[in-house]
Amino acid sequence: MNFVMILLMIIGGAVGIITSLYILISLPAIIIWKIYRKFRYGYPLTR
């Protein structure tokens, strides 16, 4: 394999890992934040 193809595979893999970690962390954080606001301020969960 040539160097450019290996470099593209490394960059693509890193981008996939970063986006997966972002979703893994942000989705539960948003749900917890919405539940907190529901009990603290009485906001609806859908806002």
C-alpha positions, 0 to 999 in steps of 0.5 A: 500500500502506498503512503497516501492510502495509509494516511487516509485510513488513519485520518478516517479512523480517527475521525470515526472514533472522535465522532463516536466518542462525541455522541457517546458523551453528549447524548447522555449529558443532554438527557441528564441536563433536560431531566435536571431542568425539568425538576429544577425549573419545571421546563418540559422535556421537549423544549 
